[in-house]
Structures are given as structure tokens and as C-alpha cells.
């Protein structure tokens, strides 16, 4: 069981790195500005470190009995972090309003897309490592 926990955490952490770099790149290269979404993270340890730790914890979802079809599994496990961000973190922790709409109307889509990158990467990583 410890092996499975470790592999799930590692898959979530690696996926968080991929999703964080994707979000940073979207901001850095102007995609988010074109979408009128005011998210432009700086790629640094203070921004990245918490995302990696939390991403690893979200990776523990890989231990749940969810469909084994990789594409759908990635979609399903991306929903929990997406909903937490849109329904709790944005309105109550950062004051950006429900669904983060104060950051732009397409913010929910950007957050879900970022978490889809995380979900699919976590599924691929977990399958590759034998989880």
C-alpha cells in the first residue's frame, strides 16, 4: 500500500509540475491576455512549491476506483481540484468572486484546462510507473 501511495503522490506532483508550466507558459506567451483572463503567474519557487505539494495530494485520487479509460479518468480526477478552486479558493480565499469571474469570463475554462493537463498527466504518469 505504501508503494501505491508513493506512486500516486509522485504522479500528482509530476502532473502539477506539467500543469504549472503550462499555465505559466500560457500567461508568459500572452494566451491568457488574449482570452482576457488576468492570470499571469511568475515561474518561481514561491508560486510553484505549494502547487507541487497540493498536486501530489490530489494525486491520491488515483487510488480511487474510477474508470480505467485514461482520457475519461483524467477528466474525472480533474473535477475535484477545479471545483475547489472555482467554488472555494477564488470566492473565499482570494476574493476573486464566484468561479474567479473577476479575473475574466473565461477563467473557469482556463482553470479546468489547467486541471485537465494535470489529470491527464497524472494518469499517464501513474500508468507508466505501474500504479
C-alpha positions as CSV (number, residue, x, y, z in Angstrom):
1,X,0.0,0.0,0.0
2,X,2.9,2.4,0.8
3,X,4.2,1.8,-2.8
4,X,0.8,2.7,-4.3
5,X,0.5,5.8,-2.1
6,X,4.0,6.9,-3.1
7,X,3.4,6.3,-6.8
8,X,0.1,8.2,-6.7
9,X,1.7,11.2,-4.9
10,X,4.6,11.2,-7.3
11,X,2.2,11.1,-10.3
12,X,0.2,14.1,-8.8
13,X,3.4,16.0,-8.2
14,X,4.8,15.4,-11.7
15,X,1.4,16.4,-13.2
16,X,1.3,19.5,-11.1
17,X,4.7,20.5,-12.5
18,X,3.4,20.0,-16.0
19,X,0.2,21.9,-15.4
20,X,2.0,24.7,-13.7
21,X,4.5,25.1,-16.5
22,X,1.6,25.0,-19.0
23,X,-0.3,27.8,-17.1
24,X,2.9,29.8,-16.7
25,X,3.6,29.5,-20.5
26,X,0.0,30.5,-21.4
27,X,0.5,33.6,-19.3
28,X,4.0,34.3,-20.4
29,X,3.3,34.0,-24.1
30,X,0.2,36.1,-24.0
31,X,-2.5,33.5,-24.5
32,X,-4.3,34.3,-21.2
33,X,-4.2,38.1,-22.1
34,X,-5.8,37.3,-25.4
35,X,-8.5,35.4,-23.6
36,X,-8.9,38.4,-21.2
37,X,-8.0,36.3,-18.2
38,X,-5.9,38.2,-15.6
39,X,-3.8,35.2,-14.5
40,X,-0.1,35.7,-15.2
41,X,2.0,33.7,-12.7
42,X,5.7,34.2,-12.3
43,X,7.5,30.9,-12.5
44,X,9.3,30.9,-9.2
45,X,9.6,28.6,-6.1
46,X,7.1,30.6,-4.0
47,X,4.4,30.1,-6.7
48,X,5.5,26.6,-7.8
49,X,6.2,24.8,-4.5
50,X,2.7,24.9,-3.0
51,X,1.2,23.8,-6.3
52,X,3.5,20.8,-6.4
53,X,2.7,19.7,-2.8
54,X,-1.0,20.1,-3.3
55,X,-0.9,18.5,-6.7
56,X,0.8,15.5,-5.1
57,X,-2.0,15.3,-2.6
58,X,-4.7,15.5,-5.3
59,X,-2.8,12.6,-7.0
60,X,-4.0,10.3,-4.2
61,X,-7.3,10.3,-6.2
62,X,-5.6,7.8,-8.5
63,X,-6.1,5.2,-5.8
64,X,-9.9,5.5,-6.1
65,X,-11.8,3.0,-8.2
66,X,-12.6,5.3,-11.1
67,X,-12.8,4.2,-14.7
68,X,-9.6,2.8,-16.2
69,X,-10.1,4.5,-19.5
70,X,-7.2,7.1,-19.4
71,X,-8.9,10.0,-21.1
72,X,-12.1,9.8,-19.0
73,X,-10.1,9.1,-15.8
74,X,-8.1,12.3,-16.4
75,X,-11.3,14.2,-16.8
76,X,-12.9,12.8,-13.7
77,X,-9.9,13.4,-11.4
78,X,-9.5,16.9,-12.7
79,X,-13.0,17.9,-11.5
80,X,-12.2,18.0,-7.7
81,X,-9.4,20.5,-7.9
82,X,-11.3,22.5,-10.5
83,X,-14.4,22.8,-8.3
84,X,-12.4,23.5,-5.2
85,X,-10.6,26.4,-7.0
86,X,-13.7,27.8,-8.6
87,X,-16.1,27.4,-5.7
88,X,-13.9,27.9,-2.6
89,X,-10.5,29.3,-3.3
90,X,-11.5,32.1,-5.7
91,X,-14.5,33.4,-3.8
92,X,-13.4,32.9,-0.2
93,X,-9.6,32.7,-0.2
94,X,-8.6,35.2,-2.8
95,X,-11.7,37.4,-3.2
96,X,-11.9,36.9,-7.0
97,X,-15.6,36.2,-7.0
98,X,-17.5,33.0,-7.8
99,X,-15.7,31.0,-10.4
100,X,-13.0,33.6,-10.5
101,X,-15.0,35.7,-12.8
102,X,-13.3,38.9,-11.6
103,X,-10.2,37.6,-13.3
104,X,-12.1,37.3,-16.6
105,X,-15.1,35.5,-18.0
106,X,-13.1,32.6,-19.4
107,X,-11.3,32.0,-16.0
108,X,-13.3,28.8,-15.3
109,X,-12.3,27.4,-18.6
110,X,-8.7,28.2,-18.1
111,X,-8.7,26.6,-14.6
112,X,-10.4,23.5,-15.9
113,X,-8.0,23.3,-18.9
114,X,-5.1,23.6,-16.5
115,X,-6.5,20.8,-14.3
116,X,-7.2,18.7,-17.3
117,X,-3.5,18.9,-18.1
118,X,-2.8,17.9,-14.5
119,X,-5.4,15.0,-14.7
120,X,-4.2,13.5,-18.0
121,X,-0.5,13.9,-17.0
122,X,-1.2,12.2,-13.6
123,X,-3.0,9.3,-15.3
124,X,-0.2,8.8,-17.9
125,X,2.5,9.0,-15.2
126,X,0.6,6.5,-13.0
127,X,0.1,4.1,-15.8
128,X,3.8,4.4,-16.9
129,X,5.0,3.7,-13.3
130,X,2.7,0.7,-12.9
131,X,0.2,2.2,-10.4
